[in-house]
């Protein structure tokens, strides 16, 4: 940088260098350290500089240049103390600057967390929420979808898993109006409807990092649509736990039949009691036979595959299916009767029967 350029730059920092030369000169002449009041004044100036967005490097350079201008006027015997005075002054100024930066970061984090809470729980005026969303890169006038990932342990914004997933998203997509955050120990990604590959990539990376499951809600318009999609993803994870689904990625659009079946709980409970209640007469109770039906239906009614899933012989599975037929009067191999049994098995899973009474 040319001398004229340096001078011009430093002229912009005059308000933050006011009295600095006098502090250095006084400290050098007497050989003393900076006083408590001088340090406090420098910290205050550092805070003000940070608040208006002036970088610390440029300010340190300005302080060093000002010290060079002071040097010729310092008595030769006191010149050796100048470096110590500059060190103390810059340290105090930097402390104030960094303190203001940390405060700004905490305030930004608090604002971001408040926005995310309002966004995911719909606790704010939708118009105001849409205005705040722009600050965080979202345009809520568009439709958005939400993906939620959970693993064997809780995750927060600063953990290694979150940073890994975030780095992968940024490297792949850059800044495409994506919001990545955490909530109740889960990773959450909000992306526009016209960027479906974002949530697919998030699901792949989150599964690789956590080894858990990822659920993707459907895209819905507006601020309320984010809440709706988020709830769909959470419901999908809850459904997967109840239904023993082990797929790494769940899509709410593929699970729409389950909320329909669960909507009339009384009717579903009546179906389970009627179709599967007789299984409780079996030795060992209903659960082994219910597990057999679930494995049989999940494998496409292929007896050999169901046997492998349950670590049983094909003969044992065949015996159990025959026992189910005799107890319930419904044949799992018959297409019409199989539909009733399969729907009842889904209902039993949703209602946690027979562990929970109907």
Order of alpha helices (4+ residues) and beta strands (2+ residues): alpha-alpha-alpha-alpha-alpha-alpha-alpha-beta-alpha-beta-beta-alpha-beta-beta-alpha-beta-alpha-alpha-alpha-alpha-alpha-alpha
